Amino acid sequence: MHSALRVLAGVFVMASSLTGFGAAPAAARSFVYVSNADDGNIDGYALDQATGALTPLGKTPAGPKVMPMTVSPDRRHLYAVVRSEPFTVLTYAIDPATGALRQEATAPLPDSMAYVSTDATGRVLFTASYGGDKVAASPIDADGLVKAEASQVIPTGKNAHAIRADRTNRFVYATNLGSDQIVQFRFDATTGKLTPNDPPVVKVAAGNGPRHPVLSSDDRHLYVLSELSGNVLHFAVDRDKGTLTLLDSTGTVPPEAGLVPGLPPGTPAANDGKSRIWAADLQPTPDGRFLYATERTTSRIALLSVDPATGKPAYVGNTPTETQPRGVRIDASGTWLVASGEKSDRLSVYRIDKASGALTPVGRYPVGRDANWVEIVDLP
């Protein structure tokens, strides 16, 4: 970043409140939130939809190791998970005018949860525990607050990394990195209960380490980024049964990166001097034409195009980004991608070329320590 930009960024931060959000520009209707695990707080920014510029709004206290976050379907609340004891989920109200976060509730979680999402109605909160090998469902009150403990805790295979519902709200999928499988659930939105689908799991090739899933907008395809192989696994979804069929696997780490596959959890560290694949996040553009996957060892974002007829991804190229990129998010217009780095003190914004998917950097902004999870709230 040019020195002038660094000075301006510093001025923005100094002008912001360190304990709460300052006033956002009057026209701002898009807000970016980043959880800073080591600082135990959440950075907020106003996103200028015309230029991609971020105006820092200040920091909101959360708790040590605040990491995964998700936004309610009505965009009125942000849910943030604290992965230090006592394990909790915090509910923040989002001020639609300023982007300010106001904590309204806290609720216990059954373990250190690595992922959080909601069902389509916004009445159930799903979480997944990597170390605890389990997923959980917690009730969300009619006012959008999570106040009670989990109503359901379900053991899974090893290292449950993520959990997501489909858009019909009838099926839910959870990844098990250590067991190389996807767990398939049926979901009853009336009772808020998960039950095993038939079959209850779909196995993938050993050594992939399935991590983060995303669904296509029509729920016909599920894509899962594999942490250890860097492959994007492409599944067809049976729209009546909700069951998955693996169709293909696409690499996101080119040979010239010089990486070898990551080691499965519990494997003794290899003293071979080789650098290993360590994939993290996967995000689609709203139109479903492109996928972006982060790889932390090389600190790059891979671009994949998606065939509109078959849903099959194809590797296109990659872009350097913040050091050890953990999270990326794309705004509702599909114009801007925001990326955080666990080992970087900056946040990057990229313009997305809607024809090619190519990323063009437009700015870098100060962020807290161990910045990992990014959420974007776009308001009408």
N, C-alpha and C positions, 0 to 999 in steps of 0.2 A: 504494500500500500504506500502511496506517496505520502511524504511527511505532512503535507497540508491536510490530507484526509485524516491522518492519524490525530492531528491536533483537533480537527472538527469533531471527530468521534469522541475524543477525550472531553471536549466541552459539553457534548450532549450528556455524557455520563455524569459529569460534575453537576450539571444543571438538574439532573433527575433526583428524586427522593431515593434515599438508600433503604428506606423501610416501607415504602409504598409507591404507587404509581403517581406520576405527575399528570398534568392535563395533556391529552393527545391533541394533535391538530384537528380542527373542526371537521375536516373532510375525511378523516381516517375511518375506514370501516373494516379494515383488515388488521388483525393483531397476531403477533408471533410470540409464542412462549417457549422458553428453553429451561429445562431443569438442570441445575448445577449441583451434582452429587456431593462434591467435596465442600462446597459452600453452604449446602443445605437450604438453598433458596431457588426462586424462579425468576429469571429475567423476562421482562416484557418489552415489546417493541410495537410501534405502529408501522405498518407496511404501506408505502405509497404505491398504489396500483399502477400509476403512470410510469414511474421510474425504477421501482424496486428498492428504493431507499428505505432504510430502517431508522426510525427515531427511537432511541432508547427511552423507556418510560420509567425505569427504576426496578427495584427488586422486591419480591414478596417473600417473607420467611415461610419455610416449609418444615424441614427437618433433615438431619444428617442422612445422606444417601437417598435423597429424593431422586427418583429416576423415571420409571414409566409414567406417562400421562395419557389421557384421552379426553375428548370433548363430548358433551352430551349431544344427542341428535338434534335438539332444539337450539343448540349453541349458546345456552344460557349458563352452563356450568363447565368447569374444568376439574377433572379428577386427577389427583397426583398421589402416587404410591411412595411411601417412605420405607426403604429396605433395611433400616437399622431398627433395633428393638426400642420400644414396642412397635411391631409391624402394624402400620396403619394406612388408611386411604383418607386423604383430605379432600373435601368438597369446597371449591371456590366458586362464588358467583362472579360472572363476568359483566362488568359495566359496559353496556353496548355503546356508550358515548365516548368513554375514555380508555377502555381496555383494562381498567383497574380490576384487580382480583381482591375479593373479600372472602376470607375463610368463614364458612357457615356451618361446617360439620366435620367430625372426625369419627372414624369407625375402625375397629380392629380387623386385622387380616390374619389368616391362619399360619402364615409363614412369610418369608422374604419373597415377594412376588415380582417376577421379572417382566411382567406384561400386564396391561389392563385394557379392557375394551367394554363396550356396552352392547346390549341387544338392540334391535331396530326401534323398539318403543321407548328406550331410555329408562326402563323400569328394572333392569337387572344389570349388575356389574360383574363382568367376568375377569378373573385373574389367574395367572399361571405361575407356579413356583419351580424354578430351575433346580435349586438345591433340595427341595422337599418332594419332588416327583409327584406333583398334584396340581389340580385345577380347582377353582372355587367359583361359586355364584353367590353374590350378595344382593339383597333387595335395595332398590332405590325408591325412596318415597315419592309420592305424587308431586311434591314440591322440588324434586330433583336432588334431594340430599341423601347421602349414604350415612346412616346412623347406626345400623345394627351389624352384628357379626355375620359372617357368611352363613347362608341357609343351607348350603350344600358344599361339601368338600369331597372330591373324588380322587382317589389314587390313580396314577397313570404309570406309563413306562418311565424310563430314566430321563431326567432333565426336561421337564415340561417347560417349553420356552415361550410359547405364545398361544393365544386362544381368540378366535373370531367367529361371529355369527354371520350367516349369509343374509342377503337383503330380504328374503322371504320370511326371515325370522323363524324358520322351521328346523334349520340345521346349524350345527356348530362344529368347528374344527380346531384341534389343538395339536401342536407339534411336540414331539419327543426327540430332542437332539441326541441323547445318549442311546436311545433304543432304535433310532433310524425308522421312525414310523409317524404316521398321522393318525390321531385318534378321531373317530367320527361319532358325533352325538346327534340325537334328535332333541329338539327343544320345544317345550310347551310354554308359550309366552303367558298363558293364563295362570299357570302355577309357578312359573319361573324355574322349572326343573329340567335338568339334563338327564337323558337316558341313553344307553349305548345304542348305536345304530347297528345294522347287520350287514357286513361284519363290523365289529367295533374298532378295528384298526386296519390301516393299509401300510404294509412294509415297503421300504425303499432300499436301495443298495447300501450295504454297510459302508461306513466311512463318509457318508454325505453330511450327517448332522443337521437335519431340517430345523430351521430357526424361525424365520418370519414369513407368514402367509399373507397374500392379498387375493381378493376375488375380482373377477371381471365384473363390469357394471351390469351384465345380464345374468350373472351367476352361473354361466356355463363353463367357466374355467377357473381353476385355483392355481396360483403360482406360489411356490415356496422357495425361498432362498436358503441354501445349505451353507452353514457356517464353515464346515471343514473342507468341502470340495469347491465352494464358490459357485456351484451349479444352481440354476433355477429349474426346479422340477415343475413340469406342466401337467396338470391333471384335468381330465374331463369330469364334469359334475353331472350326475344323473339328477335331473331337475325334479323328478317325482320321489326318488328314494333318498337323495342327498349323498349318495355314495360316490367315491372317487375311483377313477381309473387313470393310472399313470400313462401319459402319452409320449413324452419326450423329456430330455434333459439338455439344457443349454449352458455352456460355460460362460462365466463372466470375468475370468482371470486369464489373460492371454499367456502363451508360453514364454514370451519375452519378459514377463514380469519376474521369472526365475523363482517362482514359489512352488513348494510341494504341498500336498494335502495336510491339513491340520490333524492333530492327534485327538482321538476320542477321549472324552472325559475319563479321568482315572488312569490314563496311560502315563508312565514315567516320562519325564521330559527327555527328549533325545539330544545328545551332545554331538550332533553331526554338523553343526554350524549352518544348517539350512534354514531359510526363511519360509514360514508356513502361511497358508491361506487362513484368513480370519475375517470372514464376511460378516456383515452386521444387518443392515436395514434394506428393505425392498419397498419401493413406492411406484405406483402407476400414475400416469397422467389421467385427468378426468375423462378424456375421450378414449382411453384404453389403447392408444396407438403405441405408447412407449412405456418401458419399465426402467427404473434406475436402481442399481444395487451398489452398496458401499463395501469396500474392502479395507480393513484397518491396517494391515501390515504395510501396504504400499501407499495408503492414504489417497485412494482414488474412487471415483464414482463411475461405474460402468453403465453404458447405455445399451438397451436392447429394444429393437423394434418388434411389434407384434402384428402378425398377419391377421387382417380383419376377418378373413374367411375361416381360417382354421384355429386362430388363437395361438399359433406357434411362435415363440420368441426367437429372435436371431440377434447374435452379438454384433454391435456396430463399432464400438470403440469405448474409450474411457477418458476421464478428465481428472487432473490433480485437484485435490481439495484440502480441507483442514486436516491437521495431523490426527490420525486414528479416528476416522469418521464413524460415529456411532449412529446418529439419526439424521434423516432427511425428511422434508415434507414439501408438498406442492400445493399452491393455493387453488381455490375453486375454479379460477379462470384458466388454469393450466399454463400460466405465463411465468410464474416465479417458483424456483426451487431454493429452499433454505437448508443449509448443511451445517452441522455442528461437529466439532472434533474433541474427543476426550482429552487429548494432550495439546490443545490449542487454546489460546486466550482470545480467539476471534471466531466470529460467525460469518459464513459466506452466503451471498445471495447471487443466484444465476438467473439470467433470462433464458427461457426455453424457446428454441426455434420450433414453432408448431408444425412445420413441414418436415424437418429432419430430426427433431429431438435434441439437436446439439445444444450444449450449455455454454453461455457466455457470461463470465463473471462481471458483476456490476458494482459490487461493494463488499467490504469486510467491516465488521463491527465488534466492539468489545463484548465479551461474555464472561461468565464466571468460570470457576475451576471445575474440571471434569464435566463439561457441558455434554449432555448425551441425548436427551429426548427433545424433539421439536414438535410443537403443535401449532397449526395456523387456524384461526377463527375468522371466517369471512361472513360479514353480515350484509343483509339485503339493503 
